[in-house]
Amino acid sequence: MKPVFPRINNAIKFTLDYYWGGRIHAHCEKFHKKSPFTSNPDYLDTYYDLVFTCHSQMEEEIYQIINTTNENTQVYVFEELALWLQDVRISSVNESWLLNEIDTYNDKANEKFTKDIEKQELDFINSSQYYREHNTEYQITVPAHGGLFPGHFIPERTKTIKHSKFFCIEKDTEMIDWNNEFRGYYLNLLHQIVSSFQNIVGTLVNRYKEGKILPSASIVIEKQKLLEAEPREEIIESHQKIKTNLTVAQLAMLFNLLQKSYLINQTFDIELMRLIAQNFSSKESENISLNSLRKLFYPDQEADSTLNNKAFWIDKFTKWIDKLKDED
């Protein structure tokens, strides 16, 4: 069983939450002051402050791990944190990810808006009031109900309605308006959050890699122990796999590129790696080691092997483009 560190997990969750469409929309509503009564901007400020509280608590937990746990646990934690620093949403503010999330959110909002309007228009046509003369007035009874504030009560009353023969859309779509002003506001907001995470985790991970938290020799030994401790989890087997003529490194680069291009919507890198290991085989082996995949998912960009794999995919993509053109 792998150890669980709730404060680290909370810090990651609250950080990534600002890439979620619902969070972006809430800040958009606050920024444009569209819903002063139905939305509470104070809770957004509180949630924003809570992110930095979670970062501080994460830092405290990491120091607690350094001072109270064995070397094996420390290596496990820092290797995981190092991977998170390479996540495309944490290594920098990823506006492309935001735009993809906004498009997805707006598509769903527009679909819901269209269905709601179609239903309202149908209800309007089927209502008993529809056949009244245009611009005629009639009265309805509004039941007693509570007001906007505690203790505020509105008694039953009558309301005069001026009938329109034509259906009118009286609500806006709840879409995210990513205009220049809101864009600048939100990117600055996210920059502060991502920078806070990077500063805390990056500083400690660099100290770890420099051997200032554990001796470098101990790190090598403990990393090997982690590999040997759970061999069954490192090789993920599946009854049916897609056989490829690709190396593990080539597979890792392909899926990394697909993720960064938002052609697949897998949120967490480790989940994507598991899916690759579960469903694909390389030309070298039927089963793919999850640990080798994790290392190759974030390769040294200047290494000869990485440059060779880039050349491989550039050649393949060029041939695919030429083939598509020939088919026109």
CYANA upper distance limits for C-alpha pairs under 8 A (distance plus 0.5 A):
  3 PRO  CA     73 THR  CA      8.50
  5 PHE  CA      9 ASN  CA      6.75
  5 PHE  CA     61 GLU  CA      8.33
  6 PRO  CA     10 ASN  CA      6.50
  7 ARG  CA     11 ALA  CA      6.69
  7 ARG  CA     54 CYS  CA      7.25
  7 ARG  CA     57 GLN  CA      6.55
  7 ARG  CA     58 MET  CA      5.44
  7 ARG  CA     61 GLU  CA      7.06
  8 ILE  CA     12 ILE  CA      6.86
  8 ILE  CA     54 CYS  CA      8.47
  8 ILE  CA     55 HIS  CA      8.40
  8 ILE  CA     57 GLN  CA      8.33
  8 ILE  CA     58 MET  CA      5.29
  8 ILE  CA     61 GLU  CA      7.74
  8 ILE  CA     62 ILE  CA      8.38
  9 ASN  CA     13 LYS  CA      6.64
 10 ASN  CA     14 PHE  CA      6.53
 10 ASN  CA     54 CYS  CA      6.95
 10 ASN  CA     58 MET  CA      8.44
 11 ALA  CA     15 THR  CA      6.58
 11 ALA  CA     51 VAL  CA      7.28
 11 ALA  CA     54 CYS  CA      5.42
 11 ALA  CA     55 HIS  CA      5.85
 11 ALA  CA     57 GLN  CA      8.49
 11 ALA  CA     58 MET  CA      6.79
 12 ILE  CA     16 LEU  CA      6.67
 13 LYS  CA     17 ASP  CA      6.51
 14 PHE  CA     18 TYR  CA      7.80
 14 PHE  CA     51 VAL  CA      6.19
 14 PHE  CA     54 CYS  CA      8.12
 15 THR  CA     51 VAL  CA      7.07
 15 THR  CA    193 ILE  CA      7.07
 15 THR  CA    194 VAL  CA      7.50
 15 THR  CA    197 PHE  CA      8.29
 16 LEU  CA     20 TRP  CA      7.83
 16 LEU  CA     89 ARG  CA      7.80
 17 ASP  CA     23 ARG  CA      7.41
 18 TYR  CA     23 ARG  CA      6.37
 18 TYR  CA     24 ILE  CA      7.17
 18 TYR  CA    190 LEU  CA      7.36
 19 TYR  CA     23 ARG  CA      7.87
 19 TYR  CA     24 ILE  CA      7.67
 19 TYR  CA     89 ARG  CA      8.46
 19 TYR  CA     97 TRP  CA      7.89
 19 TYR  CA     98 LEU  CA      6.39
 19 TYR  CA    101 GLU  CA      7.78
 20 TRP  CA     24 ILE  CA      6.91
 20 TRP  CA     98 LEU  CA      8.41
 20 TRP  CA    101 GLU  CA      7.27
 21 GLY  CA     25 HIS  CA      6.55
 21 GLY  CA     98 LEU  CA      8.46
 21 GLY  CA    101 GLU  CA      6.18
 21 GLY  CA    102 ILE  CA      6.29
 21 GLY  CA    104 THR  CA      8.42
 21 GLY  CA    105 TYR  CA      6.15
 22 GLY  CA     26 ALA  CA      6.72
 22 GLY  CA    105 TYR  CA      8.18
 23 ARG  CA     27 HIS  CA      6.95
 24 ILE  CA     28 CYS  CA      6.64
 24 ILE  CA    102 ILE  CA      8.38
 24 ILE  CA    176 ILE  CA      7.91
 24 ILE  CA    186 TYR  CA      8.39
 25 HIS  CA     29 GLU  CA      6.67
 25 HIS  CA    175 MET  CA      7.73
 25 HIS  CA    176 ILE  CA      5.95
 26 ALA  CA     30 LYS  CA      6.82
 26 ALA  CA     44 LEU  CA      8.34
 27 HIS  CA     31 PHE  CA      6.42
 27 HIS  CA     44 LEU  CA      7.84
 27 HIS  CA    186 TYR  CA      8.34
 28 CYS  CA     32 HIS  CA      6.65
 28 CYS  CA    176 ILE  CA      6.81
 28 CYS  CA    177 ASP  CA      7.45
 28 CYS  CA    182 PHE  CA      7.41
 29 GLU  CA     33 LYS  CA      6.18
 29 GLU  CA     34 LYS  CA      5.88
 29 GLU  CA     35 SER  CA      7.08
 29 GLU  CA     39 SER  CA      8.45
 30 LYS  CA     34 LYS  CA      7.34
 30 LYS  CA     35 SER  CA      7.95
 30 LYS  CA     39 SER  CA      8.15
 30 LYS  CA     41 PRO  CA      6.42
 31 PHE  CA    182 PHE  CA      7.42
 35 SER  CA     39 SER  CA      6.10
 36 PRO  CA     40 ASN  CA      7.77
 40 ASN  CA     44 LEU  CA      7.94
 41 PRO  CA     45 ASP  CA      7.18
 42 ASP  CA     46 THR  CA      6.73
 43 TYR  CA     47 TYR  CA      6.50
 44 LEU  CA     48 TYR  CA      6.56
 45 ASP  CA     49 ASP  CA      6.73
 46 THR  CA     50 LEU  CA      6.62
 47 TYR  CA     51 VAL  CA      7.02
 48 TYR  CA     52 PHE  CA      7.76
 49 ASP  CA     53 THR  CA      6.98
 50 LEU  CA     54 CYS  CA      6.60
 51 VAL  CA     55 HIS  CA      6.84
 51 VAL  CA    193 ILE  CA      7.87
 52 PHE  CA     56 SER  CA      6.74
 52 PHE  CA    193 ILE  CA      7.83
 52 PHE  CA    196 SER  CA      7.87
 53 THR  CA     57 GLN  CA      6.68
 54 CYS  CA     58 MET  CA      6.49
 55 HIS  CA     59 GLU  CA      6.78
 55 HIS  CA    196 SER  CA      7.82
 55 HIS  CA    197 PHE  CA      6.95
 55 HIS  CA    200 ILE  CA      8.12
 56 SER  CA     60 GLU  CA      6.82
 57 GLN  CA     61 GLU  CA      6.67
 58 MET  CA     62 ILE  CA      6.69
 59 GLU  CA     63 TYR  CA      6.85
 59 GLU  CA    200 ILE  CA      7.13
 59 GLU  CA    201 VAL  CA      8.11
 60 GLU  CA     64 GLN  CA      6.63
 61 GLU  CA     65 ILE  CA      6.64
 62 ILE  CA     66 ILE  CA      6.78
 63 TYR  CA     67 ASN  CA      6.68
 64 GLN  CA     68 THR  CA      6.33
 64 GLN  CA     69 THR  CA      8.34
 65 ILE  CA     69 THR  CA      5.77
 65 ILE  CA     73 THR  CA      8.29
 65 ILE  CA     74 GLN  CA      7.02
 66 ILE  CA     74 GLN  CA      6.83
 66 ILE  CA    213 ILE  CA      8.09
 69 THR  CA     73 THR  CA      6.76
 69 THR  CA     74 GLN  CA      7.27
 70 ASN  CA     74 GLN  CA      6.98
 71 GLU  CA     75 VAL  CA      6.66
 71 GLU  CA    214 LEU  CA      7.91
 71 GLU  CA    218 SER  CA      8.04
 71 GLU  CA    219 ILE  CA      8.30
 71 GLU  CA    222 GLU  CA      7.45
 72 ASN  CA     76 TYR  CA      6.78
 72 ASN  CA    222 GLU  CA      5.77
 72 ASN  CA    223 LYS  CA      8.08
 72 ASN  CA    225 LYS  CA      8.23
 72 ASN  CA    226 LEU  CA      7.92
 73 THR  CA     77 VAL  CA      6.75
 74 GLN  CA     78 PHE  CA      6.69
 75 VAL  CA     79 GLU  CA      6.48
 75 VAL  CA    219 ILE  CA      6.83
 75 VAL  CA    222 GLU  CA      7.09
 75 VAL  CA    223 LYS  CA      7.18
 76 TYR  CA     80 GLU  CA      6.82
 76 TYR  CA    223 LYS  CA      8.07
 76 TYR  CA    226 LEU  CA      7.95
 77 VAL  CA     81 LEU  CA      6.70
 78 PHE  CA     82 ALA  CA      6.50
 78 PHE  CA    205 VAL  CA      6.71
 78 PHE  CA    208 TYR  CA      7.72
 79 GLU  CA     83 LEU  CA      6.99
 80 GLU  CA     84 TRP  CA      6.99
 81 LEU  CA     85 LEU  CA      6.88
 81 LEU  CA    201 VAL  CA      7.53
 81 LEU  CA    205 VAL  CA      7.71
 82 ALA  CA     86 GLN  CA      7.34
 82 ALA  CA    202 GLY  CA      8.37
 82 ALA  CA    205 VAL  CA      6.84
 83 LEU  CA     87 ASP  CA      7.23
 84 TRP  CA     90 ILE  CA      7.61
 85 LEU  CA     90 ILE  CA      6.38
 85 LEU  CA     91 SER  CA      6.01
 85 LEU  CA    198 GLN  CA      7.45
 85 LEU  CA    201 VAL  CA      8.11
 85 LEU  CA    202 GLY  CA      7.60
 86 GLN  CA     90 ILE  CA      7.28
 86 GLN  CA     91 SER  CA      5.78
 86 GLN  CA    298 TYR  CA      7.81
 87 ASP  CA     91 SER  CA      6.32
 87 ASP  CA    269 ASP  CA      7.49
 88 VAL  CA     92 SER  CA      7.29
 88 VAL  CA     94 ASN  CA      7.26
 88 VAL  CA    260 LYS  CA      7.96
 89 ARG  CA     93 VAL  CA      6.60
 89 ARG  CA     94 ASN  CA      5.96
 89 ARG  CA     97 TRP  CA      8.07
 90 ILE  CA     94 ASN  CA      8.44
 90 ILE  CA    194 VAL  CA      6.36
 90 ILE  CA    197 PHE  CA      8.28
 90 ILE  CA    198 GLN  CA      7.76
 91 SER  CA    194 VAL  CA      8.44
 91 SER  CA    198 GLN  CA      8.01
 92 SER  CA    191 HIS  CA      8.46
 92 SER  CA    194 VAL  CA      7.49
 93 VAL  CA    187 LEU  CA      7.92
 93 VAL  CA    190 LEU  CA      7.29
 93 VAL  CA    191 HIS  CA      6.48
 93 VAL  CA    194 VAL  CA      7.28
 94 ASN  CA     98 LEU  CA      7.13
 95 GLU  CA     99 LEU  CA      6.64
 95 GLU  CA    187 LEU  CA      8.28
 96 SER  CA    100 ASN  CA      6.72
 97 TRP  CA    101 GLU  CA      6.69
 97 TRP  CA    262 TYR  CA      7.81
 98 LEU  CA    102 ILE  CA      6.52
 99 LEU  CA    103 ASP  CA      6.60
100 ASN  CA    104 THR  CA      6.82
100 ASN  CA    262 TYR  CA      7.54
101 GLU  CA    105 TYR  CA      6.62
102 ILE  CA    106 ASN  CA      6.43
102 ILE  CA    176 ILE  CA      7.18
103 ASP  CA    107 ASP  CA      6.52
104 THR  CA    108 LYS  CA      6.93
105 TYR  CA    109 ALA  CA      6.65
105 TYR  CA    175 MET  CA      7.90
105 TYR  CA    176 ILE  CA      8.30
106 ASN  CA    110 ASN  CA      6.40
106 ASN  CA    174 GLU  CA      8.32
106 ASN  CA    175 MET  CA      5.58
106 ASN  CA    176 ILE  CA      6.94
107 ASP  CA    111 GLU  CA      6.66
108 LYS  CA    112 LYS  CA      6.69
109 ALA  CA    113 PHE  CA      6.56
109 ALA  CA    173 THR  CA      7.28
109 ALA  CA    174 GLU  CA      6.48
109 ALA  CA    175 MET  CA      6.45
110 ASN  CA    114 THR  CA      6.58
110 ASN  CA    173 THR  CA      6.92
110 ASN  CA    174 GLU  CA      8.16
110 ASN  CA    175 MET  CA      7.65
111 GLU  CA    115 LYS  CA      6.84
112 LYS  CA    116 ASP  CA      6.62
113 PHE  CA    117 ILE  CA      6.64
113 PHE  CA    173 THR  CA      6.38
113 PHE  CA    174 GLU  CA      8.29
114 THR  CA    118 GLU  CA      6.64
115 LYS  CA    119 LYS  CA      6.70
116 ASP  CA    120 GLN  CA      6.62
117 ILE  CA    121 GLU  CA      6.52
117 ILE  CA    169 ILE  CA      7.76
118 GLU  CA    122 LEU  CA      6.70
119 LYS  CA    123 ASP  CA      6.58
120 GLN  CA    124 PHE  CA      6.50
121 GLU  CA    125 ILE  CA      6.73
121 GLU  CA    167 PHE  CA      6.83
122 LEU  CA    126 ASN  CA      6.67
123 ASP  CA    127 SER  CA      6.43
124 PHE  CA    130 TYR  CA      7.02
124 PHE  CA    167 PHE  CA      7.55
125 ILE  CA    130 TYR  CA      6.27
126 ASN  CA    130 TYR  CA      7.45
129 GLN  CA    163 HIS  CA      8.24
130 TYR  CA    165 LYS  CA      7.10
131 TYR  CA    165 LYS  CA      8.35
132 ARG  CA    136 THR  CA      7.56
132 ARG  CA    163 HIS  CA      7.76
132 ARG  CA    165 LYS  CA      8.20
133 GLU  CA    163 HIS  CA      8.01
133 GLU  CA    165 LYS  CA      7.75
134 HIS  CA    163 HIS  CA      6.45
134 HIS  CA    164 SER  CA      5.72
134 HIS  CA    165 LYS  CA      5.55
135 ASN  CA    162 LYS  CA      6.21
135 ASN  CA    163 HIS  CA      5.55
135 ASN  CA    164 SER  CA      6.07
135 ASN  CA    165 LYS  CA      8.11
136 THR  CA    162 LYS  CA      6.27
136 THR  CA    163 HIS  CA      5.94
136 THR  CA    164 SER  CA      8.33
137 GLU  CA    160 THR  CA      7.13
137 GLU  CA    161 ILE  CA      6.01
137 GLU  CA    162 LYS  CA      4.91
137 GLU  CA    163 HIS  CA      6.43
138 TYR  CA    160 THR  CA      6.21
138 TYR  CA    161 ILE  CA      5.87
138 TYR  CA    162 LYS  CA      7.12
138 TYR  CA    163 HIS  CA      7.98
139 GLN  CA    158 THR  CA      6.90
139 GLN  CA    159 LYS  CA      5.94
139 GLN  CA    160 THR  CA      4.96
139 GLN  CA    161 ILE  CA      6.38
140 ILE  CA    158 THR  CA      6.10
140 ILE  CA    159 LYS  CA      5.87
140 ILE  CA    160 THR  CA      7.07
140 ILE  CA    161 ILE  CA      7.89
141 THR  CA    156 GLU  CA      7.72
141 THR  CA    157 ARG  CA      6.38
141 THR  CA    158 THR  CA      4.98
141 THR  CA    159 LYS  CA      6.78
142 VAL  CA    156 GLU  CA      6.22
142 VAL  CA    157 ARG  CA      5.84
142 VAL  CA    158 THR  CA      6.30
142 VAL  CA    159 LYS  CA      7.29
143 PRO  CA    155 PRO  CA      7.69
143 PRO  CA    156 GLU  CA      5.14
143 PRO  CA    157 ARG  CA      7.27
144 ALA  CA    153 PHE  CA      8.11
144 ALA  CA    154 ILE  CA      6.10
144 ALA  CA    155 PRO  CA      4.83
144 ALA  CA    156 GLU  CA      4.56
144 ALA  CA    157 ARG  CA      7.84
145 HIS  CA    153 PHE  CA      6.66
145 HIS  CA    154 ILE  CA      5.94
145 HIS  CA    155 PRO  CA      7.12
145 HIS  CA    156 GLU  CA      8.09
146 GLY  CA    151 GLY  CA      8.17
146 GLY  CA    152 HIS  CA      6.47
146 GLY  CA    153 PHE  CA      5.04
146 GLY  CA    154 ILE  CA      6.38
147 GLY  CA    151 GLY  CA      8.20
147 GLY  CA    152 HIS  CA      5.33
147 GLY  CA    153 PHE  CA      5.78
147 GLY  CA    154 ILE  CA      6.63
148 LEU  CA    152 HIS  CA      7.30
177 ASP  CA    182 PHE  CA      8.14
178 TRP  CA    182 PHE  CA      6.55
178 TRP  CA    183 ARG  CA      6.15
179 ASN  CA    183 ARG  CA      6.30
180 ASN  CA    184 GLY  CA      6.65
181 GLU  CA    185 TYR  CA      6.88
182 PHE  CA    186 TYR  CA      6.54
183 ARG  CA    187 LEU  CA      6.47
184 GLY  CA    188 ASN  CA      6.62
185 TYR  CA    189 LEU  CA      6.80
186 TYR  CA    190 LEU  CA      6.63
187 LEU  CA    191 HIS  CA      6.38
188 ASN  CA    192 GLN  CA      6.85
189 LEU  CA    193 ILE  CA      7.15
190 LEU  CA    194 VAL  CA      6.57
191 HIS  CA    195 SER  CA      6.34
192 GLN  CA    196 SER  CA      6.59
193 ILE  CA    197 PHE  CA      6.98
194 VAL  CA    198 GLN  CA      6.61
195 SER  CA    199 ASN  CA      6.43
196 SER  CA    200 ILE  CA      6.85
197 PHE  CA    201 VAL  CA      6.49
197 PHE  CA    202 GLY  CA      8.25
198 GLN  CA    202 GLY  CA      5.53
198 GLN  CA    203 THR  CA      8.18
199 ASN  CA    203 THR  CA      6.31
200 ILE  CA    204 LEU  CA      7.08
201 VAL  CA    205 VAL  CA      6.47
202 GLY  CA    206 ASN  CA      6.50
203 THR  CA    207 ARG  CA      6.86
204 LEU  CA    208 TYR  CA      6.70
205 VAL  CA    209 LYS  CA      6.67
206 ASN  CA    210 GLU  CA      6.59
207 ARG  CA    211 GLY  CA      6.87
207 ARG  CA    212 LYS  CA      5.68
207 ARG  CA    213 ILE  CA      6.73
208 TYR  CA    212 LYS  CA      6.23
208 TYR  CA    213 ILE  CA      5.58
208 TYR  CA    214 LEU  CA      6.98
209 LYS  CA    216 SER  CA      8.06
210 GLU  CA    216 SER  CA      7.93
211 GLY  CA    215 PRO  CA      5.34
211 GLY  CA    216 SER  CA      5.42
214 LEU  CA    218 SER  CA      7.06
214 LEU  CA    219 ILE  CA      7.16
215 PRO  CA    219 ILE  CA      7.00
216 SER  CA    220 VAL  CA      7.00
217 ALA  CA    221 ILE  CA      6.94
218 SER  CA    222 GLU  CA      6.53
219 ILE  CA    223 LYS  CA      6.46
220 VAL  CA    224 GLN  CA      6.85
221 ILE  CA    225 LYS  CA      6.84
222 GLU  CA    226 LEU  CA      6.72
223 LYS  CA    227 LEU  CA      6.91
224 GLN  CA    228 GLU  CA      6.80
225 LYS  CA    229 ALA  CA      6.37
226 LEU  CA    230 GLU  CA      7.40
227 LEU  CA    231 PRO  CA      7.02
227 LEU  CA    234 GLU  CA      8.07
227 LEU  CA    291 ASN  CA      8.34
230 GLU  CA    234 GLU  CA      7.14
231 PRO  CA    235 ILE  CA      7.25
232 ARG  CA    236 ILE  CA      7.77
233 GLU  CA    290 LEU  CA      8.36
234 GLU  CA    289 SER  CA      5.88
234 GLU  CA    290 LEU  CA      5.52
234 GLU  CA    291 ASN  CA      6.61
235 ILE  CA    277 ALA  CA      8.32
235 ILE  CA    287 ASN  CA      6.85
235 ILE  CA    288 ILE  CA      6.61
235 ILE  CA    289 SER  CA      5.28
235 ILE  CA    290 LEU  CA      6.66
236 ILE  CA    274 ARG  CA      8.25
236 ILE  CA    277 ALA  CA      6.53
236 ILE  CA    278 GLN  CA      6.15
236 ILE  CA    287 ASN  CA      7.18
236 ILE  CA    288 ILE  CA      7.40
236 ILE  CA    289 SER  CA      7.58
236 ILE  CA    290 LEU  CA      7.71
237 GLU  CA    277 ALA  CA      8.30
237 GLU  CA    278 GLN  CA      6.60
237 GLU  CA    287 ASN  CA      6.71
238 SER  CA    278 GLN  CA      6.20
238 SER  CA    279 ASN  CA      7.31
240 GLN  CA    279 ASN  CA      7.63
241 LYS  CA    278 GLN  CA      7.73
241 LYS  CA    279 ASN  CA      5.17
241 LYS  CA    280 PHE  CA      5.53
241 LYS  CA    281 SER  CA      6.79
242 ILE  CA    279 ASN  CA      6.51
242 ILE  CA    280 PHE  CA      5.22
242 ILE  CA    281 SER  CA      6.70
243 LYS  CA    280 PHE  CA      6.52
243 LYS  CA    281 SER  CA      5.57
243 LYS  CA    282 SER  CA      7.18
243 LYS  CA    283 LYS  CA      8.08
243 LYS  CA    286 GLU  CA      8.32
244 THR  CA    280 PHE  CA      7.59
244 THR  CA    281 SER  CA      6.53
244 THR  CA    282 SER  CA      5.97
244 THR  CA    283 LYS  CA      6.45
245 ASN  CA    282 SER  CA      6.76
245 ASN  CA    283 LYS  CA      5.20
246 LEU  CA    250 GLN  CA      6.32
246 LEU  CA    251 LEU  CA      6.72
246 LEU  CA    282 SER  CA      5.89
246 LEU  CA    283 LYS  CA      5.94
247 THR  CA    251 LEU  CA      6.77
247 THR  CA    282 SER  CA      5.75
247 THR  CA    283 LYS  CA      6.26
247 THR  CA    284 GLU  CA      7.03
248 VAL  CA    252 ALA  CA      6.60
248 VAL  CA    282 SER  CA      6.20
248 VAL  CA    284 GLU  CA      8.47
248 VAL  CA    288 ILE  CA      7.81
248 VAL  CA    293 LEU  CA      7.19
248 VAL  CA    296 LEU  CA      8.14
249 ALA  CA    253 MET  CA      6.70
249 ALA  CA    293 LEU  CA      7.83
249 ALA  CA    296 LEU  CA      6.04
249 ALA  CA    297 PHE  CA      7.97
249 ALA  CA    309 ASN  CA      7.95
250 GLN  CA    254 LEU  CA      6.66
250 GLN  CA    309 ASN  CA      6.53
251 LEU  CA    255 PHE  CA      6.80
251 LEU  CA    282 SER  CA      8.23
252 ALA  CA    256 ASN  CA      6.48
252 ALA  CA    293 LEU  CA      7.03
252 ALA  CA    296 LEU  CA      6.71
252 ALA  CA    297 PHE  CA      5.63
253 MET  CA    257 LEU  CA      6.58
253 MET  CA    296 LEU  CA      8.22
253 MET  CA    297 PHE  CA      6.93
253 MET  CA    309 ASN  CA      8.16
254 LEU  CA    258 LEU  CA      6.74
254 LEU  CA    313 TRP  CA      8.34
255 PHE  CA    259 GLN  CA      6.55
256 ASN  CA    260 LYS  CA      6.70
256 ASN  CA    297 PHE  CA      7.17
257 LEU  CA    261 SER  CA      6.54
258 LEU  CA    262 TYR  CA      6.70
258 LEU  CA    263 LEU  CA      5.81
258 LEU  CA    264 ILE  CA      6.64
259 GLN  CA    263 LEU  CA      6.62
259 GLN  CA    264 ILE  CA      5.92
259 GLN  CA    265 ASN  CA      7.34
259 GLN  CA    266 GLN  CA      7.68
266 GLN  CA    271 GLU  CA      7.79
266 GLN  CA    272 LEU  CA      6.61
267 THR  CA    271 GLU  CA      8.19
267 THR  CA    272 LEU  CA      8.44
268 PHE  CA    272 LEU  CA      7.03
269 ASP  CA    273 MET  CA      6.75
270 ILE  CA    274 ARG  CA      6.75
270 ILE  CA    294 ARG  CA      8.15
271 GLU  CA    275 LEU  CA      6.83
272 LEU  CA    276 ILE  CA      6.80
273 MET  CA    277 ALA  CA      6.69
273 MET  CA    290 LEU  CA      7.51
273 MET  CA    293 LEU  CA      7.29
273 MET  CA    294 ARG  CA      7.52
274 ARG  CA    278 GLN  CA      6.49
274 ARG  CA    290 LEU  CA      7.36
275 LEU  CA    279 ASN  CA      6.54
276 ILE  CA    280 PHE  CA      6.07
277 ALA  CA    281 SER  CA      7.80
277 ALA  CA    287 ASN  CA      7.61
277 ALA  CA    288 ILE  CA      5.77
277 ALA  CA    289 SER  CA      7.54
277 ALA  CA    290 LEU  CA      6.90
277 ALA  CA    293 LEU  CA      8.41
278 GLN  CA    288 ILE  CA      8.49
280 PHE  CA    287 ASN  CA      8.41
280 PHE  CA    288 ILE  CA      8.22
281 SER  CA    285 SER  CA      6.76
281 SER  CA    286 GLU  CA      5.28
281 SER  CA    287 ASN  CA      6.28
281 SER  CA    288 ILE  CA      6.80
282 SER  CA    286 GLU  CA      6.84
282 SER  CA    287 ASN  CA      8.07
282 SER  CA    288 ILE  CA      7.52
288 ILE  CA    292 SER  CA      8.26
288 ILE  CA    293 LEU  CA      7.84
289 SER  CA    293 LEU  CA      6.74
290 LEU  CA    294 ARG  CA      6.65
291 ASN  CA    295 LYS  CA      6.94
292 SER  CA    296 LEU  CA      6.73
293 LEU  CA    297 PHE  CA      6.44
294 ARG  CA    298 TYR  CA      7.62
295 LYS  CA    299 PRO  CA      7.18
299 PRO  CA    303 ALA  CA      8.35
299 PRO  CA    306 THR  CA      7.10
300 ASP  CA    306 THR  CA      7.26
301 GLN  CA    306 THR  CA      6.43
301 GLN  CA    307 LEU  CA      7.64
302 GLU  CA    306 THR  CA      7.32
302 GLU  CA    307 LEU  CA      7.32
303 ALA  CA    307 LEU  CA      6.88
304 ASP  CA    308 ASN  CA      6.58
305 SER  CA    309 ASN  CA      6.75
306 THR  CA    310 LYS  CA      6.69
307 LEU  CA    311 ALA  CA      6.69
308 ASN  CA    312 PHE  CA      6.67
309 ASN  CA    313 TRP  CA      6.86
310 LYS  CA    314 ILE  CA      6.58
311 ALA  CA    315 ASP  CA      6.61
312 PHE  CA    316 LYS  CA      6.85
313 TRP  CA    317 PHE  CA      6.46
314 ILE  CA    318 THR  CA      6.51
315 ASP  CA    319 LYS  CA      6.81
316 LYS  CA    320 TRP  CA      6.73
317 PHE  CA    321 ILE  CA      6.64
318 THR  CA    322 ASP  CA      6.76
319 LYS  CA    323 LYS  CA      6.57
320 TRP  CA    324 LEU  CA      6.66
321 ILE  CA    325 LYS  CA      6.74
322 ASP  CA    326 ASP  CA      6.71
323 LYS  CA    327 GLU  CA      6.87
324 LEU  CA    328 ASP  CA      7.25
